[in-house]
C-alpha cells in the first residue's frame, strides 16, 4: 500500500503541536531545514528513512504510526490476532510509557532552549565588537589545550543536554562517554533520543549512579537495540512478572520473549551471558546458512546474466536503431552496457514528445546504470532545460550529479523546484555557490 503524504503530514503536525514545538524547533532537532518540515506537514514531500526514525524516537511512536496516521485500534494493533486482551493492554501501557518518556525528555530539553539561545546570542553579540588577532587564539590554545587533554570532556552534563538536539549522535556519544562521573537517571533520560543505541546501553549498564530497575528499563526500551535490551532485562530477571514481560514484548524478538515466558512458568532460567551466547550462536549459524545459499544463487545468476548480456545488448541496439520505444520501455533494464543505456535515455529525451513515455524508459534504464553514466544523463537533461525529467531521477542522483545540476540551475526560476530537490544531496560548496548566485540574481 502506498504512503499518503497528506496523512503523514497531518500526523507529524499533530504530534509536534501536542508537544508545544514550532516547526523551527522540530527542524533543529531532526537536522533538516524549516522548509522541509513545512513541506512534510503540507503533504508536499515525505521524510526520508533517517528523518522518519528520528521522528519516531522523538515522538515515542512507531514509524508505521507516522506513515499510516490515526487508524482504528484493531487495524493499528499488530498483536490483536495473537495476544489476548490483557496482553494487548500491557502493550498499550508500554507504548504510553514510552511516549510519556519521550514527551518528558522533549519538555526537559525545550524548557532550556530559550535561555540557551539568549545566552548564545549575547555571546555572539559580545564577540562581534572585536576581531581577535592570531595571538589571541594562540594564547587561548596554550591556556586551555593541556587542561582539556587531561580532563576528557570539557563540557558539563547540563550543557551537553542543552546542546544534544543540535549535535551528531557520534560526537555527543563520544563526549558523554568521556565524562568521569556516572550520570543520574534523569540525565540519561534527557540524552536517550540523541545518543547512539550502543552508548545508551552502556550508560544503563554501568554509567548510571542509581540502580536501573526493570520499570525504568521499560521506559528506555524504544531507544535500545533488541540484544542489549535483552541482556539488561536478563540481569534483572528477578524483577520480572507477567505485566512487565507484556510491556517489554514489542521491543524484543520472539525467541527472547519465549525465554522470559519460560522463566515465569518456573522453567530454569540460564544466566544472561549463557542466553546471549546461545542466541548469538544461533544467529551466526543461521546467517552462515543464508550466506551459502545466497552465494550459490548469485553465482548461478551471474553465469546466466553473462550468457544473456551479449544477446540483450545486440537486441537493444537494434531496437534503438529502429526506434522501437515499446520494446525499450520493457527491456531497457536488461542492457549490460552503461554507455548503451545512456544513449537510449538521451535519445528518448531528445526525440520523444510524450513525457510519460520518456520517464518510463528512464526509470527502467537508470537503476542499472553506474553513477558516472547517471550523472552524465542528469547533466545532459539539465543543459537541455528538461528540469521535470531531472526531478524524476532525484532518487538515483549522487553528490556529483547534484552539484552539476545546481550549477546549471543558478539564475533559472524554472529550475528552482529541481534545485530544491537536489540541494539535499549536493556538497556544501555547491549549495553555497547556488545560494550566492540566487542572491545575486
N, C-alpha and C positions, 0 to 999 in steps of 0.2 A: 504494500500500500504506500502511495506517495505521501510525502510530508506536506502539510498545508501551511504555507508561510504565514498566513493570517492568524491561524491558531497558535503557532509558535510565538509570534509577536505579541499576541494578547496575553499568553501565559507569562512571558518574560516581563511585560509591563505590569501585570497583576502582582507578581512576586516582588518586583522592585518597589512598587508603591506600598505593599504590605510591610516592607522593611524600612520605609521612610527614606529611600535613596533617590537621588536625582539621576538622570541619565549620565551626567558628567561623572558623578561618583562611581556609578556602575562601570563606566568605560575605563576609569582609572584602575579599579580593582581587577578587571578582566584583562587589561592590557591591550585595549583596542581604542579606536577613535570614538569621539562622541557621535560623529555621523554614522558610524557602524551600528551603534546601539539604536539610534533613531530609525535606521533602515530596517533593523530586525523588528522593532515594535510596530512599524508601519506595514510590515509584511512585504517590503521591497527586496529583502535578502534574508538568507538563512545564516546563522552562526556556523563556523566550521567545527570539526570534531573537537579540536582543542578548546575552543570557546564554550562548546556545549558541556564539556567535562568540568570546566571552571565554574560555569553557571550552576551545574548540578551540585557541586560541592558547596558553593557559596549559599545557595538557597535551601540545601538539605533535601533536594528532590532527585528522583532518578532522571536519566536522560530521556527515558520513554515518556515520563510525565511532562517534560519540557516540550517534546515534539508532538505529543498527542493531545495535550491540554486536559481540560476537565471532562472526564467520561463518567459513565455510570460506575458505581462501586464495583459491580460484578465484572464489568469489562476491564477495569484498570487493575484488578487483583489477580496476579498470575498464579496465586496459590489456592484460589477458591475451589478448584476441582480436585485438589489432593489433600487439603487440610480441613479439619472440622472448624466450626465457628470459633471455638476457644483459641485455636492456633492462629486463625486469621486475626482475631482481636489482639493477640500477642504481637503479631507482625505490625498491626496498625500502631500499637503503643510504641514499638521500636522506631517506626518511621516518625511518629510525632516527637519522640525524644530526640531523634537525630535532627529534625527540623528545628526544634526549640534550641538545641545546642548551637546550630548554625546561626539562628537568629540572635542568640545571646552574644555569640562571637562578633557578629556584624554590629550590634549595638555597642559593644565594648570598644571596637575599633573606631567607629564613626563618631562616637561621642568625643574622641580625642582629635578628630580631624580639624575642627575649627581652630583650636588653639595651635595645632601643629602648623597649619597653613599660615596663620597670622604670624607665628614666630619666624617661619621661613621667609615671609615677605619682609619683615623687619630686618632680618639678617641681610637679605639681598639689597634692600634699600641702603643699609649702612655701608655695605661694601661698594656700592655704585659710586659713592662720592670720591673714591680714591682708587687709583690704578696701582696695584703693588708692583714694586720693582723685582727683578730677578733675585736680588739679595734677600728680599723678604721671604721668598719661597725657600731659599737655601737655609735661612735661619730657622724657618719652621721645620724643615726636614731634620735639621740637626737636633732641634729641641724635642721633637715628638717621635721620630722614627725608632730610636732604640727602645723607648718605653713600649711602643706598640708591638715590637717584635717579641718582647719578653712576656707581655701580659695577654696575648691572644686577642680576642675581640675587644676593640676599644669602646664599643657601644654598650650601654647598659640594656638590660632586657626590656625596660619600659620604652626605650627609644626604638629598639628593634620591632616591638609590637606595633608601634605607630607607623613605621616605615614598611612593614610587611606587605601591604597591598600593592606597593609600588616597586618591589624588588623581584628579581628572578628567584624561583624556588631554590636553585642550586646555591646561589650566593647567600640567601637568607639561611638555608640549612647549614652552610659552612660556618657562618658566624654564630649560629645557635650552638653548634657542636663545640665551638671553641670556648664557650662560656665555662668558667671554672666552677661556678656554684650550680647545684641542681635547681630546677625550676619548680614553681608551685603549680598545682593542678589548674588553677585559673589562668596562669601564663601559658601553659601548654594548650589549653582550650582556645585561647586567643590566637595562637600560632597555627593550630591544626589545619585550617584550609589553605595555608600558604607555604608550608614546608613540604619536602618530599615525603612520600609514604614511608620510606626507609627511616628517615630522621624521626618522624612521629613515633614509629615503633620503638626506636632506640630510646627516645625520651620517656615513653611509658614503661619501658623495660627496666632502665637503670638511671634515668636522668630526672626523676621526679622526687622532690623532697618529702612527699606524702605517699602513703600506701594507696595504690590504684586498685580499688575494689572492682568486682565484676560489674556492678551497676554503672560506675564511671566508664568502664571499658566499653559497655554497650553504646554509650553516647558518642564514643570515638570510632565505632565500627565503620561508619560510612567513609571515613578518611583513611582507612588502613587496607593493605592488601590482605587477601584471604589467609595466606600461610602465616605471616607474622601475627595476625589477629588470633588464629587458632592456637599458636604457641602460647600467647598471652592468656588465652582462656584456659588452656590445659594446666597452666601454672596456678590457676585459681579454681580448679575443678571442685574443691570442697565447698565453694560458694554457689555452685550451680543448683538450680531447681528447674521445674518444667517451664515456668513463666520466663525465666532468663534464657533458657535454650530457645524458646519460641522467638524471643526478641533478637537473638543472635542469628537465627537460621537464615534470614535473607542475605546475610553477608558472608556466609561460609559455603563451601562446596558440599554436595550431598553426602559424600563419604565422611566428611568431618562431622556433619550433623548426626550421621549414623553412630559415630563413636560416642558423641555426647549423650545420645539417647540410650545407648548400651550402658553407659555409666549410671544413668538414672534408674535403669532396671536392675541394678546390682551386679551387672557383669563386670569382671575385673577390669579396672582401668589401668592401662600402661602409663608409664611416665611420659611427659610431654616430649622429651628427646627421643624416646622409642617410637612414639606415634609419628613424630615429624620425620624421623629417619625412614620408617616404613612407608610413609606417604611419599617421600621424595624418591625412594627406590621404585615404587610403583609408577610414578610419573616418568622416571628415566627409562624404565623398561618399555612403557607404552610409547614414549617418544622415539626410542630406537626402532621399535617395530614399524611405526608410522614412517620414519625416515627411510627405512629399507624399501618399503612399498612405494613411497613417493619417488625414490631414486630409480627404482626399476621402471615405474611408469614414465618418468621423464626421459629415460634413455630410449624407451620404445617410441615415445612421441618425437624425440629428436631424429631418430632414424627415419620415421615416417615423413617428418617435415622435410628432411634433406632430400628425400626422393621426390617429394611433391613440389619443392621450390622452383626447380628448373622449369617444370611444366606450367606452374602458375604464373611465373614472370613472363613467359612467352605468350600465354593466353592474355595477360593483362596488357602487354604491349600491343597485341593485335586489336584488342577491344578499344584501346585508346586511339589507335590509328583510324579505326572505323567509327570513332565517337559513339561507341556503344555504352552510353551512360547507364542504362538499366543494368547491364552486366557488372559494370564497375561499382555501382552503388551496393551490389550484393557481395562482391568478391574483392574489394579493394584492400581488406584487411589480410588477405591471404598472400599478398605480394611480398616477396622476401627482400627486395631491393628498396632501401630508403630513398634512393635517387629517383626510382621509378614512381614510388608513391608520391614524392614531392612534385614530380612532373604531372601526375594525374590530378593532384589537388589544384595546382596553379592553372592548368589548362581548363579545368572545370570552372574555376573562379573567373577566368577571362572570357570564356565562351558561353557559359550557361546564363540564362536570364532569370530562371526560377530559383530564388534564394533557398527555398526549402530543399530543392534537389541538390544544390551545391552543398548545403550544410550536411545533408545525408551522406554524401560522398566523403566530405572532410572528416566527419565523426567516425566513419568506417575505417578510414585510412590512418588518421593521425595516431590513434593508440598504438599502432605497430611501428611508428616511425621513431628514430632516435632523436635526442634532444637537439642536436645541431640542425637536422632537417626541419624539425618543428619550429625552431627559432627562425630559420630562413623563411618558412612559409608565412609565419606571422608578420615578419618584416616586409615581405612582398605584398601581403594583403594591406598592411598599413600604408605602404608607399602608394598603393593604388586607391587609398581612401575607403577601403571596404571595412569600416570600423565595426559594422554589425557582425561580420564574419569573424573578426578578431575576438569579439566578445564571446562567441560560441566556443572558442578554443582556450578560454581562460584556464580551465582545469588541466590543460596539458602544457602550459607555459612554465618556463623556469626563469631564473633571475636575468639571464642573458636576453631572453625574448622580451621580458617586461621592460628592461632598460631601453632596448631598441624602440619599443612601441612608445614609451614616454617621450623619447627624443623626437620622434616623428609627430606626436600628438601636441607638442608645445605650440600654443598660439592658435589652435584649431578648435573652435567651440563645438563643432560636430563630433570631435573625438573625445570629449571630456568624460562621457559615460564609460567608454572603453578604458580611458586613462585611470579613472577611479577604480575600476576592477583590477587593473594590472598594478596599481600602486602598492597593493599589499604584498606583491611578490618582487618588487623592484628593490635594488640596492638603495641605501640611504643617499649615496651621492647622486644617483639618477633622479630620485624623488626630489631632492633638494633643488637640483637644476631645473626640473619641470616646474616646481612651485615658483621659483625665481622667475622663470620665463613667463608664467601666467601673470605674476605681479607686474612685470614689465609691459605686458600687453594690456 
